[in-house]
Amino acid sequence: MTGFGHSLGRAGLAVLGLALLSSCSVIGPAALRQSRLRYNETIKTTSEEEMLLNIVRLRYTDTPSSLTVSNIAAQFELAAGLGASPFFAAGAERSFTSVLPQANVGGSDRPTFSLTPLDDSDFARRLFTPLSLDGILYLAKTTWPIQTVFRLYLENLNWVPNAQTASGPTPAAAPPASAFLEGMQALQALQQRGDLVFGSEDKPRPTGAVVAAVTSESAVAAAQQGLEFVATARCRRRPPVRRS
């Protein structure tokens, strides 16, 4: 029976090898290839669903709430074992007739997700903080249509309202926005023809009174307030100027 046991041992090794090869398709780099994009797509989809849910909550004057996925730890494990068990034939009481091999292969995936609530003052401040002019101009310089950018991010343009009262709780009547939409269509037509370009320029705005002399203490105090002293055209004295 010894030869039979050796043949079974070889068969067990072959089975174990095939099992390991099949398990390697989901362990190691292959596991990362299969799971990374899925995690990314799931986070993106759930974030968009959460945003839509908060929009609906704001529509009905409910408190928005958000959770951010701060950490994902995915652990992949592969365990394999090979053993042998004695086989007793019928009628044999003291000695076994052959040895049967045993092969065990197992894999596990233990992902750990860390969710952080964003229901704090910073989240509320970011949610209701108006977009800066530089941010709007940046979007206007990209391939986004200017009509879409201004309709989403501007409440008024040269005192022409863009449904300004709809920014808070839902009003009883729809606010007028036809004049604003007509202006956006005209701007969009100009942009498509290349006749409209957006940009920003910093211009000094004089503030304060003319001083007779500038000391080091006054220069430091002005710098702490975002001001600087410049010479005027009529006088060489330098009043503080605010950079905007």
C-alpha positions in Angstrom: 0.0 0.0 0.0 3.0 2.3 0.2 3.0 3.1 -3.5 -0.7 3.8 -3.4 -0.1 6.3 -0.5 2.7 8.0 -2.5 0.4 8.3 -5.5 -2.3 9.8 -3.3 0.3 12.2 -1.9 1.2 13.4 -5.3 -2.4 13.8 -6.2 -3.0 15.9 -3.1 -0.1 18.1 -4.0 -1.5 18.5 -7.5 -4.9 19.4 -6.1 -3.3 21.9 -3.7 -1.3 23.5 -6.5 -4.4 23.9 -8.6 -6.3 25.4 -5.7 -3.5 27.9 -5.0 -3.4 28.9 -8.7 -7.1 29.5 -8.7 -6.9 31.5 -5.5 -4.1 33.7 -6.8 -6.6 35.2 -9.2 -8.2 37.1 -6.3 -5.2 37.5 -4.0 -2.4 40.0 -4.3 -2.2 42.4 -7.2 -5.2 40.8 -8.9 -7.3 41.6 -5.9 -6.2 45.2 -6.0 -7.1 45.4 -9.7 -10.5 44.0 -9.1 -11.4 46.0 -6.0 -9.9 49.5 -6.4 -12.1 50.7 -9.2 -15.1 49.2 -7.6 -14.5 51.0 -4.3 -13.9 54.2 -6.3 -17.2 53.8 -8.2 -19.1 53.0 -5.1 -17.8 56.0 -3.2 -18.6 58.3 -6.2 -22.1 56.9 -6.5 -22.9 57.1 -2.8 -21.6 60.6 -2.6 -23.8 61.7 -5.4 -26.8 60.0 -3.8 -26.0 61.7 -0.5 -25.8 65.1 -2.2 -29.2 64.5 -3.9 -30.6 63.5 -0.5 -29.4 66.7 1.1 -30.9 68.8 -1.8 -34.3 67.2 -1.1 -33.8 67.9 2.7 -33.1 71.5 2.0 -36.1 71.6 -0.3 -38.3 70.7 2.6 -36.3 72.8 5.1 -34.8 69.8 6.8 -31.3 69.7 8.3 -28.7 68.3 5.8 -26.4 65.5 7.0 -23.3 64.0 5.4 -20.8 61.2 6.1 -17.4 61.1 4.5 -15.4 58.0 3.9 -12.2 58.9 5.6 -10.4 55.5 5.3 -10.7 52.1 3.6 -8.6 49.2 4.7 -9.0 46.1 2.6 -7.2 43.0 3.8 -6.9 39.9 1.6 -5.7 36.7 3.2 -4.9 33.3 1.7 -4.4 30.2 3.9 -3.3 26.8 2.5 -2.5 23.5 4.3 -1.6 20.0 3.4 -1.9 17.0 5.7 -2.2 13.2 5.7 -4.6 11.0 7.6 -4.3 7.2 8.1 -6.9 5.0 6.4 -8.0 1.9 8.2 -9.5 -0.8 6.0 -12.3 -3.1 7.2 -11.0 -5.7 9.7 -7.8 -3.9 10.4 -7.5 -3.1 14.2 -3.9 -2.1 14.8 -2.4 -0.9 11.6 -3.6 1.3 8.8 -3.5 0.2 5.2 -2.8 3.5 3.5 -2.4 7.3 4.0 -4.9 9.7 2.6 -3.7 13.3 1.8 -5.7 16.3 2.8 -5.5 19.8 1.2 -7.1 22.9 2.6 -7.2 26.2 0.8 -9.1 29.3 2.0 -9.3 33.0 1.3 -10.9 35.9 3.1 -11.6 39.6 2.4 -11.9 41.8 5.4 -12.6 45.4 4.4 -12.8 48.1 7.1 -14.5 51.4 6.4 -14.1 54.6 8.5 -17.0 57.0 8.2 -16.7 60.6 9.6 -19.8 62.7 10.2 -19.7 66.2 8.8 -22.5 67.7 10.8 -20.4 70.5 12.3 -20.1 74.2 12.0 -17.4 74.0 9.4 -19.6 71.8 7.1 -22.6 74.3 7.4 -20.2 77.2 6.7 -18.8 75.5 3.6 -22.3 74.7 2.4 -23.7 78.2 2.6 -20.5 80.2 1.8 -20.8 82.1 -1.5 -18.4 81.1 -4.3 -15.7 83.6 -4.8 -15.4 85.7 -7.9 -12.1 84.0 -8.8 -13.8 80.6 -8.6 -16.6 81.8 -11.0 -14.1 83.2 -13.4 -12.1 80.0 -13.3 -15.1 78.0 -14.3 -15.9 80.6 -17.0 -12.5 80.1 -18.5 -12.9 76.3 -18.7 -15.0 74.4 -21.2 -18.1 74.9 -19.0 -20.7 77.0 -20.8 -20.9 80.4 -19.3 -24.7 80.2 -19.3 -24.6 77.2 -17.0 -22.0 78.7 -14.7 -23.8 82.0 -14.2 -27.2 80.4 -13.8 -25.9 78.1 -11.0 -23.6 80.5 -9.1 -24.9 84.0 -9.6 -27.8 85.5 -7.7 -27.8 88.7 -9.7 -25.7 90.3 -12.4 -25.7 94.1 -12.5 -28.8 94.1 -10.3 -30.7 91.8 -12.6 -32.0 89.0 -10.2 -31.6 85.3 -10.9 -34.5 84.0 -8.8 -32.7 85.4 -5.8 -35.5 84.7 -3.3 -35.3 81.0 -4.2 -32.0 80.6 -2.4 -33.6 80.1 1.0 -36.9 78.3 1.8 -39.1 77.6 -1.3 -41.2 80.7 -2.0 -44.9 80.5 -2.5 -44.6 81.9 -6.1 -41.8 81.4 -8.6 -39.5 84.5 -8.6 -38.9 86.2 -11.9 -35.8 85.3 -13.8 -36.7 85.8 -17.5 -34.5 89.0 -17.9 -31.5 87.2 -16.3 -32.0 84.1 -18.6 -32.1 86.4 -21.7 -28.9 88.0 -20.6 -27.2 84.6 -20.1 -28.3 83.6 -23.6 -26.7 86.7 -25.0 -23.5 86.1 -23.1 -23.4 82.5 -24.3 -23.7 83.6 -27.9 -20.9 86.1 -27.5 -18.7 83.5 -25.8 -19.3 81.0 -28.6 -18.2 83.6 -31.2 -15.1 84.4 -29.2 -16.1 88.0 -28.5 -16.3 87.5 -24.8 -13.3 86.9 -22.5 -13.4 87.0 -18.7 -10.6 88.1 -16.4 -9.8 89.8 -13.2 -7.4 92.7 -12.3 -6.3 93.9 -8.9 -6.6 97.7 -8.5 -5.3 99.6 -5.5 -8.0 101.4 -3.6 -6.8 104.4 -1.5 -8.0 104.5 2.1 -7.2 106.6 5.1 -5.7 110.1 5.1 -2.4 111.5 3.8 0.4 111.3 6.3 3.4 113.5 6.7 5.9 110.7 7.4 5.9 106.9 7.5 7.5 105.3 10.4 8.5 101.7 10.8 5.7 101.2 13.4 3.1 102.5 11.1 4.4 100.4 8.2 4.2 97.2 10.3 0.7 98.1 11.5 -0.5 98.7 7.9 1.0 95.4 6.8 -0.8 93.6 9.5 -4.1 95.0 8.2 -3.3 94.2 4.6 -2.4 97.8 3.7 0.7 99.5 2.3 1.9 103.0 1.9 2.2 104.4 -1.7 3.1 107.8 -3.1 0.2 109.9 -4.5 0.3 111.9 -7.7 -0.2 115.2 -6.0 2.1 114.7 -3.1 5.0 112.5 -2.3 3.5 111.6 1.0 2.2 108.1 1.1 -1.3 107.3 2.3 -2.1 103.6 3.0 -3.7 101.7 0.1 -5.7 98.5 0.4 -5.0 95.8 -2.0 -8.2 94.2 -3.2 
